[in-house]
């Protein structure tokens, strides 16, 4: 139920910018570091050949799909924590966090068991190359605890950011990335008496680093007597649980639906050939690196909009979203232009200069440059605005239309029936973003997201 307030319906950009940067910069840097780590994994493993590169790309994509379950839960957690934090209600904010940790653990353990026990069968869905399947199954085996550790990290980081603390996750995340890269050098390539483990080394390095991240995070929270440690929480709050579940289940379903779609795209590319899959696996982490700054802005937007909604400052929330969307359009177009002009430099940095790789990578990067501003704008509207207002059911419908009814059928047709080149197939993948933009911007204009979700449990 909305309330009317006599608030100023506009936001001064220069007044808003410091608040956005305070949240966006640490998140963007941390996201960039994670992308650099994923890129480092692929680059180091690429020394072992295209099969190793493709195997890491496939196996990590399966983990990505599973991680989307936790991403959905952490997104729902962040939405409620930000709104309760806007009301200065730490008890309910911590209660939501504890519910998310418990529920996520129950969900993710069976997923881990399936991915570990049936690793080879899972890999077979994306490629028929036996060497790639064996290497990918080995990667999944050595990284089986990773998802549970990631669930803890994502949930705590979401709660911290929603309460305005984006620096602590950045510091711990940066240390973790440094440790991970060091372990990569040691375990992937070998040294100090440790034999080169290749693909398995990449998986083990990531698992060990994430374990250390959990330990560091727990130690710092206790040492600082952070609100997540010191605040009281309600162990059996049925009303709040129902409120959380109403957001978390559709949020996780939406995230998994989207992630399964990205996995389907990779399956299509994988059946086009190992070379195409290797190029696609190299471009993916670089693309994520480009998105890092916009992910930071989307998190900042979500927190600021969510806190305003929690205080019933509805006009202020709308003004914040409008201002940030205008910024992102300009930034996205500028980034696309720079990416297009610097394609050869990117190809050199990604070690894609071999003739058979270069001929695929050059036009694909051109397509990425063309569509990147649309993806950035979608990220802000979806993650930064609509999600802050609890519009998770809409995301399911949006993905069913944009991805599963348009993007995937078009990509499959191009790859298997039309026999299009790799660059045209890649364009088919990107084309879904234009459909997504039409849907999500129309939803944004409807303003159904302008709602105080805490009223349901007050």
Buried (B, 14 or more C-beta within 10 A) or exposed (E): EEEEEEBEEEBEEEEBBEBBBBBBBBBBBBBBBBBBBBBBBBBBBBEBBBBBBBBBBBBBBBBBBBBBBBBBBBBBBBBBBBBBBBBEBBBBBBBBBBBBBEBBBEBBEEBBEEBBEEBBEBBBBBBEBEBBBBBBBBBBBBBBBBBBBBBBBBBBBBBBBBBBBBBBBBEBBBBBBEBBBEBBBBBBBBEEEEEBBBBBBBBBBBBBBBBBBBEBBEEBBEEEEBBBEEBEBBEEBEEBBEBBEBBBBBBBBBBBBBBBBBBBBBBBBBBBBBBBBBBBBBBBBBBBBBBBBBBBBBBBBBBBBBBBBBBBBBBBBBBBBBBBBEBBBEBBBEBBEEBBEBBEEBBEEBBBEEEEBBBBBBBBBBBBBBBBBBBBBBBBBBBBBBBBBBBBBBBBEBBBBBBBEBBBEBBBBBBEEEEBBBBBBBBBBBBBBBBBBEBBBEBBEEBEBBBBBBBBBE
